[in-house]
Amino acid sequence: MLKLLPLGVIVLLLTTASHAQSFNSFYKAKKYLTRHIQPHDTTLYCGCEIKKLGKKLIPDPASCGYQPRKPVTRNGKPNVRATRIEWEHIVPAWEFGHQLQCWQNGGRKNCRKVSAKFRQMEADINNLAPAIGEINADRSNFRFGLLPHAPYQHGACEVKIDFKQRVIEPPHYARKQIAQAYFYMQKTYGLNLSKRQQKLFTLWAK
């Protein structure tokens, strides 16, 4: 049985009914995960505690030392994505979508419309994890890697992002979960991994 750490909600889902619970809609998958968030669950990249505010999920910056890289947007408005939880695709939709023909004929919008496989991959809860919205935005579809000389840019959050190289280095505690998600997608959907990815994720999975 696949176990993804350290997020309690993912562990719970994978050790109980995740394989029986599948979705063909990213929206429905997010809604399901939001309902089943647990009090001890934390965000993927920063380890922030997650609080419920009505039907919404918000991070607790005081629990992890997170500080927004950009508290204010270019328009001079507060960066709302720094104050909310989003469901991050560990393997980006761009990465697995580009390996399907539907993406070549119209991108994500077309894949959602014509490809049942893409919809299932996009909505697979084994590849989703809660992340602070700003980190999700900064990560974009960047590949995972090591950035020994890059600085931290989000307060005490131990994630590094090099926007020029388009690389993200996750904290040590998140690496096993990330590797397992990639291998899960590889095994389940035939995701192609480069030799470099295979080597990196094999190390992280240990």
C-alpha positions in Angstrom: 0.0 0.0 0.0 1.4 3.4 -1.0 2.1 5.7 1.9 2.7 9.4 1.4 4.2 11.4 4.2 4.1 13.7 6.1 0.6 15.0 5.4 -2.0 13.3 7.5 -4.9 13.7 5.1 -2.9 11.9 2.3 -1.8 9.2 4.7 -5.3 8.7 5.8 -6.7 8.5 2.3 -4.0 6.2 1.0 -4.3 3.8 4.0 -8.0 3.5 3.8 -10.1 4.2 0.7 -8.1 6.2 -1.7 -7.9 3.4 -4.3 -11.7 3.0 -4.1 -12.2 6.7 -4.2 -11.6 8.1 -7.7 -12.8 11.2 -9.5 -13.1 12.4 -13.1 -13.2 16.1 -12.0 -10.4 18.1 -10.5 -13.1 20.3 -8.8 -14.8 17.3 -7.2 -11.4 16.0 -6.0 -10.5 19.3 -4.4 -13.9 19.5 -2.7 -13.5 16.0 -1.3 -10.0 16.6 0.0 -11.1 19.9 1.6 -13.9 18.2 3.4 -11.5 15.5 4.7 -8.7 17.7 6.0 -7.6 16.8 9.5 -6.6 19.1 12.4 -2.9 17.9 12.3 -2.5 18.3 8.5 0.2 20.6 7.2 1.1 22.2 3.9 3.5 20.4 1.6 6.3 22.9 1.2 6.2 24.9 4.4 4.8 22.6 7.0 2.2 25.2 8.0 -0.8 24.1 10.0 -4.1 24.4 8.1 -7.2 26.0 9.5 -10.8 26.0 8.3 -12.5 29.3 7.7 -16.0 28.3 6.8 -15.7 26.2 3.7 -12.2 27.5 2.9 -8.8 26.4 4.1 -6.2 28.9 5.2 -2.5 28.5 6.4 -1.3 29.5 9.8 1.9 31.4 9.1 2.8 31.6 12.8 3.0 27.8 13.0 5.8 27.6 10.3 7.4 31.0 9.9 6.1 31.5 6.4 6.3 35.0 5.0 4.9 35.9 1.5 7.6 36.5 -1.1 5.3 39.2 -2.5 2.8 40.4 0.1 1.4 42.9 -2.5 0.6 42.3 -6.1 1.8 44.4 -9.0 -1.6 46.2 -8.8 -0.9 47.2 -5.2 -3.4 44.8 -3.8 -2.8 42.2 -1.1 -1.6 38.9 -2.4 -4.6 36.8 -1.6 -2.9 33.6 -2.7 -0.5 34.0 0.2 -3.5 33.6 2.6 -5.2 30.6 1.2 -4.6 26.8 0.7 -4.7 25.4 -2.8 -4.5 21.8 -3.9 -1.1 21.4 -5.6 -0.4 18.8 -8.3 2.9 17.3 -7.2 3.4 16.1 -10.8 2.1 19.2 -12.6 -0.8 18.9 -15.0 1.6 20.5 -17.6 4.0 17.6 -17.1 1.6 14.7 -17.5 -0.6 16.6 -19.9 2.2 17.2 -22.3 2.6 13.5 -22.7 -0.9 13.2 -24.1 -2.0 14.0 -27.7 -4.9 16.1 -26.5 -2.5 18.7 -25.0 -0.8 19.2 -28.4 -4.2 20.0 -29.9 -5.3 22.6 -27.4 -3.6 22.4 -24.0 -5.3 21.8 -20.7 -8.7 23.0 -21.7 -8.8 20.6 -24.7 -7.6 17.7 -22.6 -10.3 18.3 -20.0 -12.9 18.2 -22.8 -11.8 15.2 -24.8 -9.6 13.0 -22.7 -11.0 10.8 -19.9 -7.5 9.7 -19.0 -6.4 13.3 -18.5 -9.4 14.1 -16.3 -8.7 11.1 -14.2 -5.0 12.0 -13.8 -5.8 15.6 -13.0 -8.3 14.5 -10.3 -6.2 11.7 -8.8 -6.0 12.5 -5.1 -2.7 10.6 -4.8 -1.0 13.4 -6.7 -2.6 16.3 -4.8 -1.3 18.0 -1.7 -2.3 21.2 0.2 0.0 24.1 -0.4 0.0 27.8 0.3 -1.3 29.5 -2.8 1.7 31.7 -3.4 4.1 28.7 -3.2 1.8 26.9 -5.7 2.0 29.9 -8.0 5.8 30.2 -7.6 6.3 26.6 -8.2 4.3 26.8 -11.5 5.3 23.7 -13.5 9.0 23.9 -12.5 10.9 20.6 -12.1 12.2 19.3 -8.8 15.9 19.4 -8.2 18.6 20.6 -5.8 19.6 24.2 -5.4 22.5 24.3 -2.9 23.3 28.0 -3.4 19.8 29.4 -3.8 18.3 31.5 -0.9 15.1 31.0 0.9 12.5 33.5 -0.2 9.4 32.8 1.9 10.5 33.5 5.4 11.3 30.3 7.4 9.7 28.1 4.8 12.4 25.7 3.7 11.6 25.7 0.0 14.0 27.1 -2.7 12.9 28.3 -6.1 15.1 29.4 -9.0 12.9 31.2 -11.5 15.6 31.4 -14.1 16.4 27.7 -14.1 12.8 26.8 -13.4 13.7 24.5 -10.6 12.3 24.0 -7.1 14.0 22.3 -4.2 11.5 21.1 -1.6 12.2 20.7 2.1 13.8 17.4 3.2 10.6 16.2 4.9 8.5 16.6 1.7 10.9 14.7 -0.7 9.7 11.2 0.0 6.1 12.1 -0.6 7.0 13.9 -3.8 9.1 10.9 -5.1 6.3 8.5 -4.2 3.7 10.6 -6.1 5.9 10.6 -9.2 6.4 6.8 -9.0 2.7 6.3 -8.4 1.8 8.4 -11.5 4.5 6.5 -13.5 3.0 3.1 -12.5 -0.6 4.0 -12.7 -0.7 6.1 -15.9 2.6 5.3 -17.7 4.1 8.7 -16.9 7.5 9.1 -18.6 10.4 10.0 -16.3 13.8 11.1 -17.5 16.8 9.2 -16.2 17.7 12.2 -14.2 14.3 12.3 -12.6 14.3 8.5 -12.0 17.7 8.8 -10.2 16.7 11.8 -8.1 13.3 10.4 -7.0 14.8 7.0 -6.2 17.1 8.7 -3.7 14.3 10.7 -2.3 12.0 7.7 -1.9 14.6 6.1 0.4 
